[in-house]
């Protein structure tokens, strides 16, 4: 795959060649399909992992023992998924909105504080 890359700091453009290895037969995965799979991978990376890394600052989380780190990652994924289902395009402002309007969040989740 050929790609043009621009460095943000210097604005300098360079041409890169990236190679990939796959076990998919040529009949099932031509250039078009391989490009779609590659883009699909980065779509997931951008929509989930980047949000977890940046918005939730996941890399600085000090939870390491047992399954707690996986549970926290699952809860972060759940929060991201619920916000996307509710129509949020940008997660950080949606999280701020939720923190200011807990009553709306509970209603969205179907939780009633009244007995």
C-alpha positions as a Markdown table, in Angstrom:
| # | Residue | x | y | z |
|---|---|---|---|---|
| 1 | Unk | 0.0 | 0.0 | 0.0 |
| 2 | Unk | 1.3 | 3.4 | -0.9 |
| 3 | Unk | 0.5 | 6.4 | 1.3 |
| 4 | Unk | 1.4 | 10.0 | 1.5 |
| 5 | Unk | 2.2 | 11.0 | 5.1 |
| 6 | Unk | 2.5 | 14.6 | 6.3 |
| 7 | Unk | 4.3 | 15.3 | 9.6 |
| 8 | Unk | 2.2 | 17.7 | 11.8 |
| 9 | Unk | 5.2 | 19.5 | 13.2 |
| 10 | Unk | 7.1 | 20.2 | 10.0 |
| 11 | Unk | 4.3 | 19.9 | 7.4 |
| 12 | Unk | 6.8 | 17.8 | 5.4 |
| 13 | Unk | 5.2 | 15.2 | 3.1 |
| 14 | Unk | 6.7 | 11.8 | 2.5 |
| 15 | Unk | 5.7 | 8.8 | 0.4 |
| 16 | Unk | 5.6 | 5.5 | 2.3 |
| 17 | Unk | 5.2 | 2.0 | 1.1 |
| 18 | Unk | 3.5 | -0.5 | 3.6 |
| 19 | Unk | 3.5 | -4.2 | 3.1 |
| 20 | Unk | 1.1 | -6.7 | 4.6 |
| 21 | Unk | 0.9 | -10.5 | 4.8 |
| 22 | Unk | -2.4 | -12.3 | 4.7 |
| 23 | Unk | -3.6 | -15.9 | 4.3 |
| 24 | Unk | -6.7 | -14.9 | 2.4 |
| 25 | Unk | -6.7 | -16.3 | -1.2 |
| 26 | Unk | -6.5 | -13.7 | -4.0 |
| 27 | Unk | -10.0 | -14.8 | -5.2 |
| 28 | Unk | -11.5 | -13.7 | -1.8 |
| 29 | Unk | -9.4 | -10.7 | -1.1 |
| 30 | Unk | -8.2 | -8.5 | -4.0 |
| 31 | Unk | -6.8 | -5.0 | -3.6 |
| 32 | Unk | -10.2 | -3.4 | -3.0 |
| 33 | Unk | -11.1 | -5.9 | -0.2 |
| 34 | Unk | -7.7 | -5.6 | 1.5 |
| 35 | Unk | -8.0 | -1.8 | 1.5 |
| 36 | Unk | -11.5 | -2.0 | 3.0 |
| 37 | Unk | -10.3 | -4.4 | 5.7 |
| 38 | Unk | -7.3 | -2.1 | 6.5 |
| 39 | Unk | -9.6 | 1.0 | 6.8 |
| 40 | Unk | -12.1 | -1.0 | 8.9 |
| 41 | Unk | -9.3 | -1.8 | 11.3 |
| 42 | Unk | -8.4 | 1.9 | 11.7 |
| 43 | Unk | -12.0 | 2.8 | 12.0 |
| 44 | Unk | -12.3 | 0.6 | 15.2 |
| 45 | Unk | -8.9 | 2.0 | 16.4 |
| 46 | Unk | -10.1 | 5.6 | 16.0 |
| 47 | Unk | -13.6 | 5.1 | 17.4 |
| 48 | Unk | -12.8 | 3.0 | 20.5 |
| 49 | Unk | -9.2 | 2.7 | 21.4 |
| 50 | Unk | -8.3 | 6.3 | 20.8 |
| 51 | Unk | -11.3 | 7.5 | 22.8 |
| 52 | Unk | -10.3 | 5.1 | 25.7 |
| 53 | Unk | -6.7 | 6.3 | 25.5 |
| 54 | Unk | -7.4 | 10.0 | 25.3 |
| 55 | Unk | -10.9 | 10.8 | 26.8 |
| 56 | Unk | -10.7 | 8.2 | 29.6 |
| 57 | Unk | -6.9 | 8.6 | 30.0 |
| 58 | Unk | -6.7 | 4.8 | 30.2 |
| 59 | Unk | -3.0 | 4.5 | 29.9 |
| 60 | Unk | -2.5 | 6.2 | 33.3 |
| 61 | Unk | -4.9 | 3.9 | 35.1 |
| 62 | Unk | -3.0 | 2.1 | 37.9 |
| 63 | Unk | -5.4 | -0.8 | 38.2 |
| 64 | Unk | -3.3 | -3.9 | 37.2 |
| 65 | Unk | -4.3 | -6.9 | 39.4 |
| 66 | Unk | -6.7 | -9.7 | 38.7 |
| 67 | Unk | -9.4 | -9.0 | 36.2 |
| 68 | Unk | -10.1 | -5.4 | 37.4 |
| 69 | Unk | -8.3 | -3.8 | 34.4 |
| 70 | Unk | -10.5 | -5.8 | 32.0 |
| 71 | Unk | -13.6 | -5.0 | 33.9 |
| 72 | Unk | -12.8 | -1.2 | 33.7 |
| 73 | Unk | -12.1 | -1.5 | 30.0 |
| 74 | Unk | -15.4 | -3.2 | 29.6 |
| 75 | Unk | -17.2 | -0.4 | 31.5 |
| 76 | Unk | -15.5 | 2.2 | 29.4 |
| 77 | Unk | -16.6 | 0.4 | 26.2 |
| 78 | Unk | -20.1 | 0.2 | 27.6 |
| 79 | Unk | -20.1 | 3.9 | 28.3 |
| 80 | Unk | -18.8 | 4.7 | 24.8 |
| 81 | Unk | -21.4 | 2.4 | 23.2 |
| 82 | Unk | -24.3 | 3.8 | 25.2 |
| 83 | Unk | -23.3 | 7.4 | 24.3 |
| 84 | Unk | -23.0 | 6.5 | 20.6 |
| 85 | Unk | -26.4 | 4.8 | 20.8 |
| 86 | Unk | -27.8 | 8.0 | 22.3 |
| 87 | Unk | -26.5 | 9.9 | 19.3 |
| 88 | Unk | -23.2 | 11.3 | 20.7 |
| 89 | Unk | -20.7 | 12.1 | 18.0 |
| 90 | Unk | -18.0 | 13.3 | 20.4 |
| 91 | Unk | -17.6 | 11.4 | 23.6 |
| 92 | Unk | -15.8 | 13.9 | 25.8 |
| 93 | Unk | -18.5 | 16.6 | 25.7 |
| 94 | Unk | -21.2 | 13.9 | 26.0 |
| 95 | Unk | -19.5 | 12.7 | 29.2 |
| 96 | Unk | -19.4 | 16.2 | 30.6 |
| 97 | Unk | -23.1 | 16.6 | 29.7 |
| 98 | Unk | -23.9 | 13.3 | 31.5 |
| 99 | Unk | -22.0 | 14.5 | 34.6 |
| 100 | Unk | -24.1 | 17.6 | 34.7 |
| 101 | Unk | -27.5 | 15.9 | 34.0 |
| 102 | Unk | -27.5 | 12.7 | 36.1 |
| 103 | Unk | -31.3 | 12.6 | 36.0 |
| 104 | Unk | -31.3 | 12.3 | 32.2 |
| 105 | Unk | -28.7 | 9.5 | 32.3 |
| 106 | Unk | -30.7 | 7.5 | 34.7 |
| 107 | Unk | -33.8 | 7.9 | 32.6 |
| 108 | Unk | -31.9 | 6.8 | 29.5 |
| 109 | Unk | -30.8 | 3.7 | 31.4 |
| 110 | Unk | -34.3 | 3.1 | 32.6 |
| 111 | Unk | -33.3 | 3.5 | 36.3 |
| 112 | Unk | -35.9 | 5.1 | 38.6 |
| 113 | Unk | -34.9 | 6.5 | 42.0 |
| 114 | Unk | -38.5 | 6.5 | 43.1 |
| 115 | Unk | -39.8 | 3.3 | 44.7 |
